Amino acid sequence: MKNLETTFMGIKLDNPVILGASNMSSHLDQLKKAEQQGIGAVVYKTLFEEQVQLENLQLDERLSQYAHIHAEMTSIHPDV
């Protein structure tokens, strides 16, 4: 087999084939398959700080959505 080694931005790669940022690079099972097939490198989608903050805020809202309801309560409204 021929030697396909190359250097990309100072990083030594066994293979010049690079999987670009796409839906394929966002699923672990597809990344493992690409690695088994000899992919040289993977470029991930950019992660912005704002995206992380939004996801944290959404998680906090979901976790606190029912914080005011206790397990002992049979209904939200008292019987009148």
N, C-alpha and C positions, 0 to 999 in steps of 0.2 A: 504494500500500500504506500502511496506517495505521502511525503511529509507536507501537510497543509498548515503548519504552524505559522502564525503571524502575530504582529503586535498592533493593538488598537488602543490609542491614547495611553501608551505606556503599559498596557496590560497584555501579557502573553496569552494568546489563545491557541488551543490545539487545532482549531478549525475556524475559517473566516466567516462561517455562516452565523448570523446574529438574528435572534428572534426579536423583532421590534415591539414597542408598546402597543398592545392590542388586547382584544378579549381573550386570545389564546394565552397571553402571558399573565392573565389574572386568575386562572384556575390551576390549583396545585397538581391535579391529575394530568393536565395537559403539559405542564412544565416538566413533570417526571417523564412523560412520554417523549418530549423533545430532547431531554437529556439522554435518554436511552438511545435515541436515534443519532446522537452525536452533535447536538447544537453547540456552537462555540461560546455563545454568551446570550444573555437575556436583558432586554431593556424594559424596565417596569414603567407603568404610568406614573406621572408626577403626582405626588401627594402634597396638597396645600394645607397649611396650618388651619385655615378657615374651615376646610372640610372636616378635619379632626374635631375642631371645636363644635361644629354643627352636630356631628354624630354624638358627641358627649352630651350636648344639650338635649337632643332627642331621646337619648337613653335615660337621662335624669328625669325627663317628663314622663316617660313610660313607667319608670320604676316608682315614681311618686304619685301616679295617677290614682291609685286606690289606697294611699297612705291614711286617709281620713276614715276609712271603713274598717271596722273591727270584726273579727270572726264571730263574735257573740251576737252581732246584730242580725236580726231576721229580715229587716227591711230598712230602707233609708228613711222612710216617713213613719213617725209614731202613729199608733192607732188613736183615733179621736172618738 
